[in-house]
């Protein structure tokens, strides 16, 4: 039982470090991503019967995810990190 509690405690202490390591998008960029994502999603849902509307809804969802999580797989692939800027 003691080893389980110490394991959980260690994981919880390291959780904050993991978040810092994962984020690669700065705060301004995150805010712009969320706003743009909401706008694209709203417009896409208004035109959801068209292929363009579906694509815009999908792209808006990706931007909202990028903004809320602070992680961008494209940034990671090219080695870009704006979270410290």
VENKATA-V124219 format. One line per field, one symbol per residue. phi: phi as a letter, one per 30 degrees, with the letter a starting at -180 (. if undefined). psi: psi as a letter, one per 40 degrees, with the letter a starting at -180 (. if undefined). burial: # if it has 24 or more other ideal C-beta (glycine too) atoms within 12 Angstrom, else .. Layout:
BEGIN
phi->???
psi->???
burial->???
END
This chain:
BEGIN
phi->.ddddddddddddddddddddddbbddddddddddddddddeddddcddcdddddddddddddddedddicbddeddcicbcdcd
psi->dddddddddddddeddddddddhehiddddddddddddddddddddfeeidddddddddddddddddddehhdddddefhhede.
burial->......................###...##..##.###.##..#...........##..#####.##..###..#......#...
END
